[in-house]
Amino acid sequence: MKVAFNAHGEDGQRVKSVHVGKKSLDLNKVYTISACERDGDSDDMLCRMSQVMEPKNTAFTLHEAMLSYLAAKSPVTPKPKMNAKVLDAPQTLLSQVFGVDYEFR
């Protein structure tokens, strides 16, 4: 998946393009994704996306998976594929997640 977006754009106007493989996102197709869950959100909302169909929780979080991976593979030197292209912030922006005990460098 490749996404071009404005990180600081207005609600509902941030995403500029989405491609799955070499095709543009098909708004009539159902896709399976992984996403976060925030305390207090309704059952059909994941990571600020509403109207999610058939949401399922896993026994682990993305952050737990990252910690486990980094414990086994550290140090790592990621080479981003640039699949998420921010249009209105530095391309070096990797995360806006706070409160975790790891960092991207």
N, C-alpha and C positions, 0 to 999 in steps of 0.2 A: 504494500500500500504506500502511496506517496500523497502527501498533503501539502498544499501551499496555503498559508494563513497569515492573518494580521493578529498578533498576540494582543495588541491594544485596541483592536477594533470594537465597534459597537456590538452589543448582543445581537445574535442572529445574522451578523454581517462579517464575522471573522474568517470563516473558511472560504477560500477563493477557488480552490480546485481539489478534487480527490480522484485518484486513480487506483484501481485494484488491478494489479498486473499492468497490462498496457491499455486497459479500457477505463473510460470515465465511470465514476460511480453510477450505477443504475438505480434510480430512485424507486423503481418498481420491484427490485429484488430484495430479499432478506439476507443479511450477512450475519455471521457470528463474530463477536469481538470479545476481548477482555477489557475490563474497565474497573475503575475504583468504585467504592461505595462509601458514602459519607453519612455519619450519624444524623438521624433526623429526616433523611430523604425518604420519599414514598417508595413502595416496593417496585414501582415501574420506572425509577430514576437511578441511573448509574453514571457517576462522574459528570454530573450536570446535564446528562442526556435524558430527556423525558420520553415517556411512552415506549419504554423498552419492552419487547415481547419476550416472554418466558425467561426472565432473569434467573440465574443459578449462582449460588455462592460456592466458592471452593473452600477447602480446608486450610488454605494459606493465603497470604496477601502478596501482592507484587513486591512489597518491600521485604518480606520474609524470603521470597524467592531470590531477590537480588543479594541479600545478606548471605544466603547459603551459597550462591554461585561465587560471590567474591571471596568467601572463606576458602573455597576449594580452588579457585583459579587466580587469586591475587599474587602479584600485582597484575593488573590488566592495562592495556593501552588500546582503548577502543578507537577504531577509525570509522566514524559515522558515515553511513552511506548517503546522508543528506536526503532521506526519504521524507523528512518533515522540514519544509523550508519556510522559515519565518520571514515575512516581507517587511515588517516595520520594527524590527529589533535586531541586535547583532546575531548573526548566524551561529555564534558560539553559545547562544542561550540553550542549555541542555535540560534544565529542570527548574520548576518553580515550587518544588516540594520542600517544605521546611519540617524540622523536628525529627529528622532521621540522623543516624550516626555514621553516615558515609557521605562522600561528596564526589562529584565528577571533576576531573582535572584534565 
